Amino acid sequence: MSRLLVVDDEANIRMLYTEELADEGYEVVTASNTAEATEKLQQTAFDLVILDIKLKNENGIELLQKIVRERHDMPVILCSAFSCYKDDFSAWLADGYVVKSVDLTELKQEISRVLAKKAQKAKIGV
């Protein structure tokens, strides 16, 4: 079972993702801000981070950069209500990008794709 960390400042989004992704067989842990996410990343091993870009008074891109710097093997999927961030060079550090929607089909597909890619890299020793 893969363990996912969902970082989003909206409680209803965290609840929706938790329920939907748990139904897919994932263990889901949530964080409402970058400090909480950083603490959970230090305490627990995760297979993937799903990260909102626009957090209350914070920027998820900064957390993305920190994860890439400190945990280069930790895949991150950016999930934002704003598609304009796809053109931001900093967003390109992420392994995936999904525009937020109440229909989580695209997010679920991206999670599967990114986790399969991570497993393949581990298999060949990259």
N, C-alpha and C positions, 0 to 999 in steps of 0.2 A: 504494500500500500504506500503510495507516494504522499508525502507530507507537504502541504502548500501553506505559504504565509501570504495572506491577503492584507494589503495595507491600503486603507481607504478611510477618509474622515466621516463618511456618511454611514450611520448605523444601519439603515435599511439596506444599503448595498452590501455591507459586511454580512448581514443576516441572509440575504438572498444568495450570495455566493456560497456561504457556508452550507445552506440547505441543498442547493442545486449540485454543488461539487461533492458533498458527502454522498448524495444519491448516486454519483458516478464512481464511488469507491475511494475517494480521496479523504485523507485526514486534513482538516482545515483549521488553521490557527489564524486569528485576526489581530490587527493592530490599527489604532486610530490615528497614529502620527509617527513621525520618523524616529523619535526617541524611543517609543514603545517597540517599534519594529527593530531598531538597532539592538535593544535589550534582548528581544526574543531571538534574534539571529545569533547573539552571543551565547545564549543558553541552550538552544535546540538546533538540531540538524534539520534542514529543510531541503527538499528536492527542487523547489521552484518558488519564486516570489512573484506575486501579482501585485503590481504597484500603480496606484493612482498618481497622476502627475500633479494635479492641483489639489493640494491638501490645505486645510485652514492655516493661513499664515506661514506655510511651508511649501517647498518645491520638491516634488518626488524625484526630479532629475538629480538633485544633489545626493539623495540616498542611493539612486542608481549608480552614480559615479563612485560613491563610497563602496558599494557592494562589488563593483567591477575591480576597484583598486585592491580591496582586502580579500575578496572571495571570488576570484576570477572564474572559478568553476561553477558558480551559482547562477543558473539561468534566471532571467527576469523578463516578465511580460509586462509592458506598460499598458494600462487600461485607462483611457481618458475619454471624457465626453467631447473632447475637442480634437478633431482630426488634424488640425493645423500643426500639432507637435510632431507629426510624422516627418516634417521637413526640417526639424531642429536637429542639427548634427549630434547634439548630446543624446537625443533619443535613439540614435543609431547604435548606441552601446547596448541596447536591450536586445534580447533574443527574439522578441515578438512585440507586436503592437496591435491592440484591439480597441476599436471605438466602443465605449460603453453602450449597453443596450439591455433592456429587460429580457430579451431573448439571448440566452447565453450559449447558443449553438456555436457561434464563431469563437468565443473564448474557450469553450471545451475543445474544439478542434485545434486551436493554437496550443493549448496545454498539452494535448496528446502529441502534437508535432514536436514541440520543444523537449518534452520528456523522452521521446523516442530518439531524438538527435543526441541528447545527453547520454542515453544508454548506449548508443552506437559509439560515441566518443570513448566512453569508459571501456567498452568491449575491445576497441583497438588500441587503447592505452594512450589516448591523446590528452 
